[in-house]
Amino acid sequence: MSKITIDDLMTELDDARLTAKANGQASAMVAATMSKAKLLGLDKADSEHNNEPQPVSVIVNVKDARKPDRVC
């Protein structure tokens, strides 16, 4: 049994959007973008914040693949 993650779905939606863009299908591009927004919960109105964009935290872990991890 394989698990589908949000990252997997986001990748598929990104691919769909790029395919739609390459084929000049603006409505399909919008549908993919809106699907991403729904998946991330960005499509819901938040009356407390008056629909203002909220900050997003992105964490990037960089690892040098040339050096193996060393356990001390």
N, C-alpha and C positions, 0 to 999 in steps of 0.2 A: 504494500500500500504506500503510495507516495503522497507527500503533503505538498499542497500548493501554498506558497507564501504570498504576502502582499507584494514583496519585491518581484516575484514571478509574474503576478498579475500586472504590475506597473510596467514591467518589461514588455509584456504582450501588448499592452495598450500603447506604449511608445512605438512599438513596431507597426501596429495598426495605424497610428497617426502618421507615421512616416510613409507608409504605403499609400494612404489616402492623399497625402500631400503630393507625392510623386505622380498620382493619377488625377490631380486637380479636383479632388472630392472634398470641398470645403465642409459640407455638412457632416461627413464621416470624421473629419478632423475634429470638429467641434464635439461630436459625440464621444470620441476617444478622450478628449480633454475633460469633458464633463464627467465621464466615467472615472477618470483619475481623481477628480475633485471629490466625487462621492465616496470613493474608496478611502480617501484620506480624511473624510468627514468635513471637508471644506465647503460643502454645499448647504450647510445648515446655517440659518440666520441665528445670530446671538444677540438678543436685544440688550444684554448688559454692555456690549461693546459697540453697539450701533453699527454692526456690519463692517467695522474697520478691520483691515488685515491684521492678523495676529502673528507675532514673531514665531519663527520655526527654528528649532535647534538641529543642526546637522553635525554629526560627529564623523570625522574621517580618520581611520587608523591606517597609518602608513607603515609598511614593513619591508625591510630590505630582504628580498628573497635570495640574495646571493650569500647571506650569512645565516647559518642555522641557529635556532634558539639555543642558548647556553643555559644550562641549569647550574646554579651555584649552590 
